[in-house]
Amino acid sequence: MKAPETEGPRPRPGTRAQAPVVAAVALGGAAGAAARYAAGLGWPTPAGAFPWTILCVNVAGCALIGVLMVIVTEVRTAHPLVRPFLGTGVLGGFTTFSTYAVDVRDLLDGGHAAAGVVCLVVTPVAALTAVWTAAAATRSVLVRRHP
């Protein structure tokens, strides 16, 4: 008796098939990063101060990703490039873990240990709370519940 055949790894789509997705992510990422940069210019953080701009950007971006994911996965069928463009691109470029990490390091290295630790703890907690709350609120407003 022969062992059942298992499905092997799926072949990866060719480069040409992935080009629209890569382009959507790149264009969205450029827009999101530009928006984050504009936020920093409009609301600059002085040296040694708590990085409120990046905290707000990260929390707002996480809230928006919560709304987006409910809409494109539970409410509507979206074009296949919506998620890569808006989710990975725009919101991925808008939110920033790297700037958050640099801000924490700068606060700690600059002798502002309390602000650095607060930033280190508050940012991920606030971001996760934002995504969860926004997704739950969007779901309660847009998804019809069946008894």
C-alpha positions in Angstrom: 0.0 0.0 0.0 1.2 3.4 -0.9 1.2 6.4 1.5 -1.1 9.2 0.5 0.5 12.0 -1.4 0.6 15.2 0.3 0.4 18.6 -1.3 3.8 20.1 -1.5 4.7 23.7 -1.3 2.6 25.9 -3.6 4.6 27.4 -6.4 5.2 31.1 -6.0 3.6 33.4 -8.5 6.1 34.8 -11.0 7.6 38.2 -10.7 5.4 39.5 -13.4 2.3 38.4 -11.5 3.4 40.1 -8.4 4.3 43.4 -10.0 0.9 45.0 -9.4 1.0 44.1 -5.8 4.6 45.4 -5.4 3.6 48.6 -7.2 0.5 49.1 -5.0 2.6 48.6 -1.8 5.3 51.0 -3.0 2.9 53.7 -4.0 0.9 53.4 -0.8 4.0 53.3 1.3 5.3 56.5 -0.3 2.0 58.2 0.4 1.9 56.9 4.0 5.5 57.8 4.7 5.0 61.3 3.3 1.9 61.7 5.5 4.0 60.7 8.6 6.8 63.0 7.6 4.3 65.9 7.2 2.9 65.1 10.7 6.4 65.4 12.0 6.9 68.7 10.3 3.6 70.1 11.5 4.0 68.9 15.0 7.8 68.5 15.7 9.1 66.9 18.8 11.8 68.9 20.6 14.9 67.1 21.7 14.3 65.3 25.0 10.5 65.7 24.8 8.0 62.9 24.8 7.3 61.9 21.1 3.6 62.7 21.0 3.5 63.0 17.2 4.8 59.4 16.6 2.6 58.0 19.4 -0.5 59.7 17.8 0.5 58.6 14.3 1.0 55.0 15.4 -2.3 54.9 17.3 -4.2 56.6 14.5 -2.7 54.2 11.9 -3.5 51.2 14.0 -7.1 52.3 14.5 -7.4 52.8 10.7 -6.0 49.3 10.0 -8.6 47.9 12.4 -11.4 49.7 10.4 -9.9 48.6 7.1 -9.5 45.0 7.9 -13.1 44.6 9.1 -14.3 46.3 5.9 -12.3 44.3 3.5 -12.5 40.9 5.2 -16.0 40.9 6.8 -18.2 43.6 5.1 -17.2 43.9 1.5 -15.3 42.1 -1.2 -12.5 44.4 -2.1 -10.3 44.6 -5.1 -7.2 42.4 -4.6 -5.0 45.5 -4.5 -6.9 47.4 -1.8 -5.3 45.6 1.1 -1.7 45.8 -0.2 -2.2 49.5 -1.1 -4.0 50.7 2.0 -3.0 48.2 4.6 0.6 47.4 3.9 1.4 50.5 1.8 -0.3 53.6 3.2 -0.9 52.5 6.8 2.4 50.5 6.9 4.3 53.6 5.7 2.3 55.9 8.0 2.9 54.0 11.2 6.5 53.5 12.3 8.1 51.0 14.6 11.6 52.2 13.7 11.0 55.9 14.7 9.3 54.7 17.9 12.4 52.6 18.7 14.8 55.5 17.9 12.7 57.9 20.0 12.9 55.5 23.0 16.6 55.1 22.5 17.1 58.8 22.3 15.1 59.5 25.4 17.0 56.8 27.4 20.4 58.0 26.1 19.5 61.6 26.7 18.9 61.0 30.4 15.1 61.0 30.1 14.6 57.4 31.4 11.1 57.9 32.8 9.8 59.3 29.5 11.7 56.6 27.5 10.1 53.8 29.6 6.7 55.4 29.4 7.0 55.6 25.6 8.3 52.0 25.4 5.2 50.7 27.2 2.5 53.1 26.2 3.0 53.0 22.4 2.4 49.3 21.8 -0.4 49.1 24.4 -2.2 52.2 22.9 -1.6 50.9 19.4 -3.0 47.4 20.1 -5.9 49.0 22.0 -6.7 51.2 19.1 -6.7 48.4 16.5 -8.9 46.2 18.7 -11.3 49.0 19.6 -11.6 50.3 16.1 -12.2 46.8 14.7 -14.8 46.1 17.3 -16.6 49.4 16.8 -16.5 49.0 13.0 -17.8 45.4 13.3 -20.6 46.5 15.6 -21.7 49.3 13.2 -21.2 47.6 9.8 -21.6 43.8 10.3 -25.2 42.7 10.8 -25.6 40.1 13.5 -27.8 37.2 12.8 -29.7 35.6 15.7 
